[in-house]
Amino acid sequence: MLRLRNVGMSILDSAHPDSALRGGPGDVERGIEQAEEAVRMHDYEQDAADVSAGNWFLLRTYVVAGRYEDAIRQIEVMLSRPSFFGLGDLKLDPLYDALREDPRYEGLSRQAEGLIEW
C-alpha cells in the first residue's frame, strides 16, 4: 500500500498543469497514463482492499489535469463498490470545486448519501 501511495503522489505531481514548469511537454499526459496503468495493474479483482487507493489517485489525477469527464466516471466507479472514498470527499474536499457545477456531481453526492447506514 505504501508503494502504491508513493507512486500515486508522484503521478499527481507529474499530472499537475504547472508540472510543465518543472518537467517537459507531455508530463500531464504521462502522469495520467501512469495512474491509469497503476489501476489496471492493481485492479479490484486482485486486491479489493487496496485498489481504492489507486482509484483515488487516478481520480485526483484527472481533476488536477482538468479531465473532468474522466473524473466523474471515476467517481461513479468508486461509489459502485466498497471504498474509503465517499460523501465527505465529495462535500468537503476543495479539489473537487471545479466539478461541483456539474449536475452529475450533485447526483453522485446524493448517491453517496444513500450509501450511509444510519
N, CA, C and O atoms as a MOPAC input file, in Angstrom:
PM7 MOZYME 1SCF
protein

 N      0.82600 1    -1.19100 1     0.00000 1
 C      0.00000 1     0.00000 1     0.00000 1
 C      0.87600 1     1.26300 1     0.00000 1
 O      0.58700 1     2.22100 1    -0.71600 1
 N      1.93700 1     1.25800 1     0.79900 1
 C      2.81900 1     2.41600 1     0.84500 1
 C      3.45500 1     2.67300 1    -0.51500 1
 O      3.59800 1     3.82300 1    -0.92900 1
 N      3.83900 1     1.60000 1    -1.21300 1
 C      4.43700 1     1.75500 1    -2.54400 1
 C      3.42500 1     2.39100 1    -3.49900 1
 O      3.77200 1     3.28600 1    -4.27000 1
 N      2.16900 1     1.92400 1    -3.44700 1
 C      1.12700 1     2.48800 1    -4.29500 1
 C      0.91000 1     3.95900 1    -3.96800 1
 O      0.69900 1     4.76600 1    -4.87400 1
 N      0.95800 1     4.32200 1    -2.68300 1
 C      0.79500 1     5.71300 1    -2.28600 1
 C      1.92900 1     6.55800 1    -2.85500 1
 O      1.68700 1     7.64500 1    -3.37900 1
 N      3.16100 1     6.07200 1    -2.76000 1
 C      4.30100 1     6.82500 1    -3.28800 1
 C      4.20100 1     7.00800 1    -4.79200 1
 O      4.49400 1     8.08300 1    -5.31500 1
 N      3.78400 1     5.95400 1    -5.48900 1
 C      3.58000 1     6.05100 1    -6.94000 1
 C      2.49300 1     7.07100 1    -7.22500 1
 O      2.62800 1     7.89900 1    -8.12600 1
 N      1.41700 1     7.01000 1    -6.45600 1
 C      0.29900 1     7.93400 1    -6.66100 1
 C      0.69500 1     9.38400 1    -6.46100 1
 O      0.29500 1    10.24400 1    -7.24500 1
 N      1.46800 1     9.67000 1    -5.43500 1
 C      1.89500 1    11.04100 1    -5.19900 1
 C      2.78400 1    11.53300 1    -6.34400 1
 O      2.69100 1    12.69100 1    -6.75200 1
 N      3.63100 1    10.66800 1    -6.85000 1
 C      4.47800 1    11.01800 1    -7.98900 1
 C      3.62600 1    11.31200 1    -9.22300 1
 O      3.89800 1    12.25100 1    -9.97000 1
 N      2.59800 1    10.50000 1    -9.42300 1
 C      1.69500 1    10.68400 1   -10.56500 1
 C      0.96400 1    12.01200 1   -10.44500 1
 O      0.88200 1    12.77200 1   -11.41100 1
 N      0.43000 1    12.29200 1    -9.25100 1
 C     -0.28700 1    13.54800 1    -9.05000 1
 C      0.61700 1    14.74000 1    -9.34100 1
 O      0.19500 1    15.70500 1    -9.97900 1
 N      1.84500 1    14.67300 1    -8.88000 1
 C      2.78500 1    15.76300 1    -9.10700 1
 C      3.03700 1    15.95500 1   -10.60000 1
 O      3.07900 1    17.08700 1   -11.08200 1
 N      3.20300 1    14.85700 1   -11.32900 1
 C      3.50400 1    14.99500 1   -12.75700 1
 C      2.27700 1    15.39800 1   -13.56300 1
 O      2.41200 1    15.94100 1   -14.66000 1
 N      1.07500 1    15.14000 1   -13.03600 1
 C     -0.14100 1    15.48800 1   -13.77500 1
 C     -0.56000 1    16.93800 1   -13.57100 1
 O     -1.36400 1    17.46500 1   -14.34000 1
 N     -0.02900 1    17.57800 1   -12.55500 1
 C     -0.42200 1    18.95600 1   -12.27600 1
 C     -0.04600 1    19.84500 1   -13.45200 1
 O      1.06900 1    19.76100 1   -13.96800 1
 N     -0.98800 1    20.70800 1   -13.88100 1
 C     -0.71100 1    21.56300 1   -15.05000 1
 C      0.56400 1    22.38700 1   -14.91900 1
 O      1.20900 1    22.67200 1   -15.92800 1
 N      0.94000 1    22.77100 1   -13.72500 1
 C      2.17000 1    23.54300 1   -13.54800 1
 C      3.41800 1    22.68800 1   -13.67800 1
 O      4.53500 1    23.20400 1   -13.63400 1
 N      3.23400 1    21.36500 1   -13.84000 1
 C      4.39700 1    20.48400 1   -13.93000 1
 C      5.24100 1    20.80400 1   -15.15500 1
 O      6.42400 1    20.46600 1   -15.20200 1
 N      4.64200 1    21.44800 1   -16.14000 1
 C      5.40700 1    21.81700 1   -17.33600 1
 C      6.55700 1    22.75200 1   -16.96500 1
 O      7.57200 1    22.80800 1   -17.66000 1
 N      6.38900 1    23.47800 1   -15.87200 1
 C      7.46600 1    24.35800 1   -15.41900 1
 C      8.64100 1    23.54800 1   -14.88300 1
 O      9.78900 1    23.98500 1   -14.95500 1
 N      8.34300 1    22.35200 1   -14.33800 1
 C      9.39000 1    21.51600 1   -13.76400 1
 C      9.86500 1    20.44700 1   -14.73500 1
 O     11.02900 1    20.04900 1   -14.70500 1
 N      8.97600 1    19.98500 1   -15.58600 1
 C      9.30100 1    18.88700 1   -16.48800 1
 C      9.18800 1    19.33400 1   -17.92500 1
 O      9.22200 1    20.52500 1   -18.23400 1
 N      9.05300 1    18.36900 1   -18.78300 1
 C      8.93900 1    18.68200 1   -20.18700 1
 C      7.50600 1    18.54500 1   -20.67700 1
 O      6.61600 1    18.16500 1   -19.91700 1
 N      7.28700 1    18.85800 1   -21.95400 1
 C      5.95900 1    18.69400 1   -22.53300 1
 C      5.50700 1    17.25000 1   -22.40600 1
 O      6.31200 1    16.32300 1   -22.49700 1
 N      4.22500 1    17.07200 1   -22.19800 1
 C      3.68000 1    15.72500 1   -22.10700 1
 C      3.65900 1    15.16000 1   -20.70100 1
 O      3.21300 1    14.03000 1   -20.50500 1
 N      4.12800 1    15.91300 1   -19.71600 1
 C      4.13500 1    15.41100 1   -18.34900 1
 C      2.72800 1    15.13800 1   -17.84000 1
 O      2.51100 1    14.16800 1   -17.11400 1
 N      1.77200 1    15.97900 1   -18.20800 1
 C      0.39300 1    15.77800 1   -17.75800 1
 C     -0.13200 1    14.46100 1   -18.30100 1
 O     -0.64300 1    13.63800 1   -17.54100 1
 N     -0.01300 1    14.25300 1   -19.59100 1
 C     -0.48900 1    13.00600 1   -20.19000 1
 C      0.27100 1    11.80800 1   -19.64400 1
 O     -0.31200 1    10.74200 1   -19.44600 1
 N      1.55400 1    11.97000 1   -19.40100 1
 C      2.35900 1    10.88100 1   -18.84500 1
 C      1.85900 1    10.51900 1   -17.44500 1
 O      1.76000 1     9.34000 1   -17.10500 1
 N      1.54600 1    11.52400 1   -16.64300 1
 C      1.01700 1    11.27600 1   -15.30300 1
 C     -0.30200 1    10.53900 1   -15.35600 1
 O     -0.53500 1     9.62700 1   -14.56300 1
 N     -1.17100 1    10.92200 1   -16.28200 1
 C     -2.45800 1    10.25100 1   -16.43500 1
 C     -2.24600 1     8.81100 1   -16.88200 1
 O     -2.87000 1     7.89600 1   -16.34500 1
 N     -1.38100 1     8.60700 1   -17.84700 1
 C     -1.10300 1     7.24200 1   -18.31600 1
 C     -0.57500 1     6.36500 1   -17.18500 1
 O     -0.96300 1     5.20200 1   -17.06800 1
 N      0.30000 1     6.91200 1   -16.36100 1
 C      0.85300 1     6.14300 1   -15.24900 1
 C     -0.23500 1     5.78200 1   -14.23400 1
 O     -0.27200 1     4.65900 1   -13.73100 1
 N     -1.10600 1     6.72700 1   -13.94100 1
 C     -2.19300 1     6.46500 1   -12.98600 1
 C     -3.14300 1     5.40700 1   -13.53200 1
 O     -3.55900 1     4.50800 1   -12.80100 1
 N     -3.48400 1     5.50700 1   -14.80000 1
 C     -4.37800 1     4.51100 1   -15.41200 1
 C     -3.72400 1     3.13300 1   -15.42600 1
 O     -4.38600 1     2.12900 1   -15.16100 1
 N     -2.44300 1     3.07900 1   -15.72900 1
 C     -1.72700 1     1.80500 1   -15.74200 1
 C     -1.65400 1     1.20100 1   -14.33600 1
 O     -1.79000 1    -0.01200 1   -14.17600 1
 N     -1.44100 1     2.03100 1   -13.33300 1
 C     -1.39500 1     1.54000 1   -11.95000 1
 C     -2.72000 1     0.89900 1   -11.56400 1
 O     -2.73600 1    -0.13200 1   -10.89200 1
 N     -3.83000 1     1.49600 1   -11.98100 1
 C     -5.14600 1     0.93300 1   -11.66900 1
 C     -5.35700 1    -0.36600 1   -12.43800 1
 O     -5.91200 1    -1.32100 1   -11.89400 1
 N     -4.92500 1    -0.41200 1   -13.68700 1
 C     -5.05300 1    -1.65700 1   -14.46400 1
 C     -4.22900 1    -2.78300 1   -13.85100 1
 O     -4.67900 1    -3.92800 1   -13.79400 1
 N     -3.03800 1    -2.46200 1   -13.39900 1
 C     -2.14600 1    -3.48600 1   -12.84500 1
 C     -2.58800 1    -3.94500 1   -11.45800 1
 O     -2.29400 1    -5.07000 1   -11.05400 1
 N     -3.27800 1    -3.09700 1   -10.74100 1
 C     -3.66100 1    -3.37600 1    -9.35800 1
 C     -5.17900 1    -3.22800 1    -9.26100 1
 O     -5.68300 1    -2.36900 1    -8.53700 1
 N     -5.90500 1    -4.07700 1   -10.00100 1
 C     -7.35100 1    -3.89000 1   -10.11800 1
 C     -8.13100 1    -4.53700 1    -8.96900 1
 O     -7.57100 1    -5.21600 1    -8.10900 1
 N     -9.42500 1    -4.30300 1    -8.99200 1
 C    -10.33600 1    -4.73300 1    -7.92800 1
 C    -10.32000 1    -6.24000 1    -7.72300 1
 O    -10.37600 1    -6.71000 1    -6.58600 1
 N    -10.24300 1    -7.00300 1    -8.80700 1
 C    -10.25100 1    -8.45500 1    -8.69900 1
 C     -8.99500 1    -8.98200 1    -8.00100 1
 O     -9.04300 1   -10.03100 1    -7.35900 1
 N     -7.88700 1    -8.27600 1    -8.11800 1
 C     -6.64000 1    -8.70300 1    -7.49100 1
 C     -6.58700 1    -8.35300 1    -6.01300 1
 O     -6.10700 1    -9.14600 1    -5.20200 1
 N     -7.07300 1    -7.18100 1    -5.66000 1
 C     -6.95900 1    -6.72800 1    -4.27600 1
 C     -8.03200 1    -5.68300 1    -3.98300 1
 O     -7.81200 1    -4.48300 1    -4.15100 1
 N     -9.17300 1    -6.15000 1    -3.55200 1
 C    -10.30300 1    -5.25100 1    -3.32100 1
 C    -10.02000 1    -4.23900 1    -2.21400 1
 O    -10.60200 1    -3.15400 1    -2.20700 1
 N     -9.13800 1    -4.57700 1    -1.28600 1
 C     -8.86000 1    -3.67100 1    -0.16600 1
 C     -7.99700 1    -2.48600 1    -0.57900 1
 O     -8.28000 1    -1.35200 1    -0.19300 1
 N     -6.96300 1    -2.73100 1    -1.34600 1
 C     -6.02500 1    -1.66000 1    -1.68000 1
 C     -6.32700 1    -0.93300 1    -2.98600 1
 O     -5.75000 1     0.12300 1    -3.24700 1
 N     -7.20800 1    -1.46800 1    -3.79800 1
 C     -7.47200 1    -0.83400 1    -5.09100 1
 C     -8.06700 1     0.55900 1    -4.92900 1
 O     -7.92100 1     1.39700 1    -5.81900 1
 N     -8.73400 1     0.81700 1    -3.81000 1
 C     -9.31400 1     2.14500 1    -3.59500 1
 C     -8.25800 1     3.23700 1    -3.67300 1
 O     -8.52800 1     4.32200 1    -4.19000 1
 N     -7.07000 1     2.96800 1    -3.17200 1
 C     -6.01100 1     3.98500 1    -3.20600 1
 C     -5.63600 1     4.32700 1    -4.63900 1
 O     -5.49900 1     5.50300 1    -4.97800 1
 N     -5.46900 1     3.31900 1    -5.48300 1
 C     -5.12700 1     3.57100 1    -6.87500 1
 C     -6.22500 1     4.34200 1    -7.58900 1
 O     -5.94500 1     5.27000 1    -8.34700 1
 N     -7.47400 1     3.95800 1    -7.34700 1
 C     -8.59900 1     4.66600 1    -7.95700 1
 C     -8.69100 1     6.09900 1    -7.45300 1
 O     -9.02300 1     7.01400 1    -8.20700 1
 N     -8.39400 1     6.28500 1    -6.17600 1
 C     -8.42900 1     7.62400 1    -5.59200 1
 C     -7.34900 1     8.50300 1    -6.21800 1
 O     -7.61200 1     9.66000 1    -6.54900 1
 N     -6.14700 1     7.97400 1    -6.38300 1
 C     -5.07900 1     8.74100 1    -7.03200 1
 C     -5.43700 1     9.03600 1    -8.49000 1
 O     -5.16500 1    10.12900 1    -8.98500 1
 N     -6.04100 1     8.07100 1    -9.17400 1
 C     -6.45000 1     8.30000 1   -10.56300 1
 C     -7.49300 1     9.40700 1   -10.63100 1
 O     -7.40100 1    10.29400 1   -11.48000 1
 N     -8.47900 1     9.36500 1    -9.74800 1
 C     -9.49800 1    10.41800 1    -9.70300 1
 C     -8.85000 1    11.77800 1    -9.49000 1
 O     -9.14300 1    12.72600 1   -10.21900 1
 N     -7.99800 1    11.87800 1    -8.52600 1
 C     -7.34800 1    13.15300 1    -8.22700 1
 C     -6.45700 1    13.60500 1    -9.39000 1
 O     -6.34900 1    14.79900 1    -9.66800 1
 N     -5.82900 1    12.65400 1   -10.05700 1
 C     -5.00800 1    12.98200 1   -11.22700 1
 C     -5.87400 1    13.58200 1   -12.32300 1
 O     -5.50400 1    14.58600 1   -12.93200 1
 N     -7.02500 1    12.96900 1   -12.57600 1
 C     -7.94100 1    13.51000 1   -13.59100 1
 C     -8.36500 1    14.94100 1   -13.24100 1
 O     -8.38400 1    15.81200 1   -14.11100 1
 N     -8.70300 1    15.18300 1   -11.97700 1
 C     -9.15700 1    16.51800 1   -11.58100 1
 C     -8.03300 1    17.54100 1   -11.72800 1
 O     -8.24100 1    18.61400 1   -12.29300 1
 N     -6.86100 1    17.21700 1   -11.23000 1
 C     -5.72600 1    18.13900 1   -11.30500 1
 C     -5.38100 1    18.45000 1   -12.76000 1
 O     -4.98000 1    19.56800 1   -13.08500 1
 N     -5.53800 1    17.45800 1   -13.62800 1
 C     -5.21600 1    17.64200 1   -15.04800 1
 C     -6.35400 1    18.30100 1   -15.83100 1
 O     -6.20700 1    18.58200 1   -17.02000 1
 N     -7.49300 1    18.55100 1   -15.16200 1
 C     -8.61900 1    19.18200 1   -15.83800 1
 C     -9.45300 1    18.22700 1   -16.67800 1
 O    -10.22800 1    18.67100 1   -17.52600 1
 N     -9.31100 1    16.94200 1   -16.46200 1
 C    -10.07700 1    15.92800 1   -17.21100 1
 C    -11.33300 1    15.57800 1   -16.41200 1
 O    -11.42500 1    14.50400 1   -15.81700 1
 N    -12.29400 1    16.49900 1   -16.40900 1
 C    -13.46300 1    16.39800 1   -15.53700 1
 C    -14.41600 1    15.27900 1   -15.93300 1
 O    -15.01400 1    14.64800 1   -15.06200 1
 N    -14.56800 1    15.02300 1   -17.21300 1
 C    -15.42700 1    13.90500 1   -17.64800 1
 C    -14.89100 1    12.58800 1   -17.10200 1
 O    -15.64900 1    11.76200 1   -16.59500 1
 N    -13.58100 1    12.40100 1   -17.20900 1
 C    -12.95700 1    11.19300 1   -16.67600 1
 C    -13.10200 1    11.14100 1   -15.15500 1
 O    -13.30100 1    10.06800 1   -14.58500 1
 N    -13.00200 1    12.29200 1   -14.50300 1
 C    -13.13900 1    12.34100 1   -13.04300 1
 C    -14.53600 1    11.90800 1   -12.61500 1
 O    -14.68400 1    11.14800 1   -11.65900 1
 N    -15.55300 1    12.38500 1   -13.31300 1
 C    -16.93300 1    11.99700 1   -12.98900 1
 C    -17.09100 1    10.49100 1   -13.14400 1
 O    -17.68800 1     9.83600 1   -12.28900 1
 N    -16.56200 1     9.94000 1   -14.22800 1
 C    -16.64800 1     8.48100 1   -14.43100 1
 C    -15.90900 1     7.73000 1   -13.32300 1
 O    -16.36400 1     6.67800 1   -12.87500 1
 N    -14.78400 1     8.26300 1   -12.88600 1
 C    -14.01900 1     7.60500 1   -11.82500 1
 C    -14.77000 1     7.65800 1   -10.49600 1
 O    -14.72200 1     6.70100 1    -9.72400 1
 N    -15.45400 1     8.75000 1   -10.22200 1
 C    -16.28400 1     8.82400 1    -9.01600 1
 C    -17.37000 1     7.76300 1    -9.07500 1
 O    -17.63800 1     7.09200 1    -8.07800 1
 N    -17.99600 1     7.60400 1   -10.23300 1
 C    -19.02200 1     6.57100 1   -10.39800 1
 C    -18.46300 1     5.19100 1   -10.07100 1
 O    -19.10800 1     4.40000 1    -9.38400 1
 N    -17.25200 1     4.90600 1   -10.56800 1
 C    -16.60600 1     3.62300 1   -10.29100 1
 C    -16.39400 1     3.45500 1    -8.79000 1
 O    -16.69500 1     2.40600 1    -8.22200 1
 N    -15.87500 1     4.50000 1    -8.16100 1
 C    -15.54000 1     4.38600 1    -6.74200 1
 C    -16.78000 1     4.23300 1    -5.86700 1
 O    -16.73000 1     3.55700 1    -4.83900 1
 N    -17.88400 1     4.84800 1    -6.26000 1
 C    -19.10100 1     4.71900 1    -5.46400 1
 C    -19.83400 1     3.40300 1    -5.73500 1
 O    -20.76200 1     3.04600 1    -5.01000 1
 N    -19.41900 1     2.68900 1    -6.77500 1
 C    -20.10800 1     1.44200 1    -7.13500 1
 C    -19.63800 1     0.23900 1    -6.32400 1
 O    -20.21700 1    -0.84200 1    -6.42800 1
 N    -18.59800 1     0.41600 1    -5.52100 1
 C    -18.08500 1    -0.68800 1    -4.71000 1
 C    -17.48000 1    -0.12700 1    -3.42500 1
 O    -17.24200 1     1.07600 1    -3.31800 1
 N    -17.23500 1    -1.00100 1    -2.45500 1
 C    -16.66700 1    -0.50600 1    -1.18900 1
 C    -15.37100 1     0.26400 1    -1.41900 1
 O    -14.51100 1    -0.15100 1    -2.19600 1
 N    -15.25400 1     1.38800 1    -0.72800 1
 C    -14.10900 1     2.27400 1    -0.91200 1
 C    -14.02500 1     3.20300 1     0.28400 1
 O    -15.01200 1     3.41000 1     0.99000 1
 N    -12.85200 1     3.75900 1     0.50900 1
 C    -12.73600 1     4.76900 1     1.56200 1
 C    -13.18700 1     6.13600 1     1.06000 1
 O    -13.29000 1     7.07800 1     1.84600 1
 N    -13.45200 1     6.25700 1    -0.21900 1
 C    -13.93600 1     7.49800 1    -0.82300 1
 C    -15.43600 1     7.59200 1    -0.59700 1
 O    -16.14900 1     6.59900 1    -0.74000 1
 N    -15.91700 1     8.76700 1    -0.24800 1
 C    -17.35100 1     8.87500 1    -0.02400 1
 C    -17.83900 1    10.29800 1     0.09800 1
 O    -17.26600 1    11.22900 1    -0.46800 1
 N    -18.90400 1    10.44100 1     0.84600 1
 C    -19.60900 1    11.71100 1     0.95700 1
 C    -18.71200 1    12.83700 1     1.48000 1
 O    -18.77200 1    13.96200 1     0.98400 1
 N    -17.89500 1    12.53700 1     2.46700 1
 C    -17.00100 1    13.57400 1     2.99900 1
 C    -16.08500 1    14.13600 1     1.93200 1
 O    -15.85600 1    15.34300 1     1.86600 1
 N    -15.56100 1    13.24800 1     1.09500 1
 C    -14.70200 1    13.71500 1    -0.00500 1
 C    -15.49100 1    14.61500 1    -0.94500 1
 O    -15.03800 1    15.70100 1    -1.30800 1
 N    -16.66100 1    14.16000 1    -1.33000 1
 C    -17.47100 1    14.89700 1    -2.30400 1
 C    -17.93000 1    16.25100 1    -1.77700 1
 O    -17.97700 1    17.22800 1    -2.52500 1
 N    -18.26400 1    16.31100 1    -0.50600 1
 C    -18.80300 1    17.54900 1     0.06000 1
 C    -17.73100 1    18.51500 1     0.55600 1
 O    -17.92700 1    19.73000 1     0.52000 1
 N    -16.58500 1    17.97900 1     1.02500 1
 C    -15.63800 1    18.83400 1     1.73800 1
 C    -14.31400 1    19.09300 1     1.03400 1
 O    -13.68100 1    20.11700 1     1.29200 1
 N    -13.88200 1    18.21200 1     0.16600 1
 C    -12.55500 1    18.35900 1    -0.43700 1
 C    -12.58500 1    19.46700 1    -1.49100 1
 O    -13.30300 1    19.35600 1    -2.48400 1
 N    -11.80600 1    20.53700 1    -1.27900 1
 C    -11.80800 1    21.65000 1    -2.24000 1
 C    -11.26000 1    21.27300 1    -3.61000 1
 O    -11.47900 1    22.00000 1    -4.57800 1
 N    -10.55800 1    20.15900 1    -3.70900 1
 C    -10.05100 1    19.74100 1    -5.01000 1
 C    -11.19500 1    19.57100 1    -6.01200 1
 O    -11.01900 1    19.78800 1    -7.21100 1
 N    -12.36300 1    19.18200 1    -5.50800 1
 C    -13.48800 1    18.89900 1    -6.40000 1
 C    -14.36500 1    20.11300 1    -6.68700 1
 O    -15.43000 1    19.96900 1    -7.28800 1
 N    -13.94200 1    21.29800 1    -6.27100 1
 C    -14.73200 1    22.50900 1    -6.50600 1
 C    -15.08000 1    22.69600 1    -7.98200 1
 O    -16.18800 1    23.12400 1    -8.30500 1
 N    -14.15600 1    22.38500 1    -8.86700 1
 C    -14.39800 1    22.56800 1   -10.30800 1
 C    -15.49600 1    21.64000 1   -10.82600 1
 O    -16.08800 1    21.90300 1   -11.87200 1
 N    -15.76900 1    20.56100 1   -10.10000 1
 C    -16.79300 1    19.60400 1   -10.52700 1
 C    -18.17300 1    19.93200 1    -9.96500 1
 O    -19.17500 1    19.42400 1   -10.46900 1
 N    -18.24300 1    20.75100 1    -8.95500 1
 C    -19.49800 1    20.98200 1    -8.23200 1
 C    -20.58800 1    21.60800 1    -9.10100 1
 O    -21.77100 1    21.46100 1    -8.79600 1
 N    -20.21600 1    22.29700 1   -10.16600 1
 C    -21.19400 1    22.91000 1   -11.07500 1
 C    -21.92400 1    21.86700 1   -11.93000 1
 O    -23.01500 1    22.12700 1   -12.43700 1
 N    -21.32400 1    20.70500 1   -12.08300 1
 C    -21.87700 1    19.64700 1   -12.93100 1
 C    -23.03800 1    18.96900 1   -12.20600 1
 O    -22.85600 1    18.48400 1   -11.09000 1
 N    -24.23200 1    18.92400 1   -12.81600 1
 C    -25.38300 1    18.28900 1   -12.15100 1
 C    -25.13400 1    16.80900 1   -11.82400 1
 O    -25.71600 1    16.27500 1   -10.87900 1
 N    -24.28700 1    16.16100 1   -12.59100 1
 C    -23.96600 1    14.76000 1   -12.29400 1
 C    -23.23400 1    14.64600 1   -10.96700 1
 O    -23.39700 1    13.66300 1   -10.24500 1
 N    -22.43400 1    15.64100 1   -10.64800 1
 C    -21.70000 1    15.63700 1    -9.38500 1
 C    -22.68000 1    15.68000 1    -8.21300 1
 O    -22.51800 1    14.95200 1    -7.23500 1
 N    -23.68800 1    16.53100 1    -8.31700 1
 C    -24.70400 1    16.59900 1    -7.26300 1
 C    -25.43200 1    15.26200 1    -7.13400 1
 O    -25.73100 1    14.81300 1    -6.02700 1
 N    -25.71300 1    14.63400 1    -8.27000 1
 C    -26.34400 1    13.31300 1    -8.23800 1
 C    -25.45600 1    12.27800 1    -7.56800 1
 O    -25.94500 1    11.41700 1    -6.83700 1
 N    -24.16000 1    12.35600 1    -7.81200 1
 C    -23.22300 1    11.42500 1    -7.17900 1
 C    -23.13700 1    11.69300 1    -5.67800 1
 O    -22.97500 1    10.76200 1    -4.89000 1
 N    -23.24600 1    12.96100 1    -5.28200 1
 C    -23.26400 1    13.28500 1    -3.84700 1
 C    -24.50000 1    12.67900 1    -3.18500 1
 O    -24.41400 1    12.12200 1    -2.09100 1
 N    -25.64900 1    12.78800 1    -3.85200 1
 C    -26.87200 1    12.17400 1    -3.31100 1
 C    -26.73900 1    10.65900 1    -3.24900 1
 O    -27.20500 1    10.02700 1    -2.30100 1
 N    -26.10500 1    10.08100 1    -4.25700 1
 C    -25.86900 1     8.63200 1    -4.25600 1
 C    -25.01000 1     8.24600 1    -3.04700 1
 O    -25.29700 1     7.26000 1    -2.36800 1
 N    -23.96300 1     9.02100 1    -2.78500 1
 C    -23.08200 1     8.73800 1    -1.64900 1
 C    -23.85600 1     8.87100 1    -0.32400 1
 O    -23.63400 1     8.09200 1     0.60300 1
 N    -24.75200 1     9.84600 1    -0.23800 1
 C    -25.58300 1     9.99300 1     0.96200 1
 C    -26.41800 1     8.74000 1     1.17600 1
 O    -26.60300 1     8.29600 1     2.30900 1
 N    -26.91700 1     8.17400 1     0.09100 1
 C    -27.73600 1     6.96900 1     0.18500 1
 C    -26.96500 1     5.74200 1     0.64600 1
 O    -27.56600 1     4.77500 1     1.11200 1
 N    -25.65000 1     5.76900 1     0.52300 1
 C    -24.82500 1     4.64200 1     0.94500 1
 C    -24.56700 1     4.62500 1     2.44600 1
 O    -24.10200 1     3.62400 1     2.99100 1
 N    -24.87000 1     5.73200 1     3.10700 1
 C    -24.62200 1     5.83300 1     4.54200 1
 C    -25.70300 1     5.06300 1     5.29100 1
 O    -26.89800 1     5.25300 1     5.06200 1
 N    -25.26000 1     4.19900 1     6.18300 1
 C    -26.19700 1     3.44600 1     7.01200 1
 C    -26.31400 1     4.14000 1     8.35500 1
 O    -25.31500 1     4.33200 1     9.04800 1
 N    -27.51400 1     4.51300 1     8.72400 1
 C    -27.75200 1     5.21900 1     9.98600 1
 C    -28.16900 1     4.25100 1    11.05000 1
 O    -28.41600 1     4.65200 1    12.18700 1

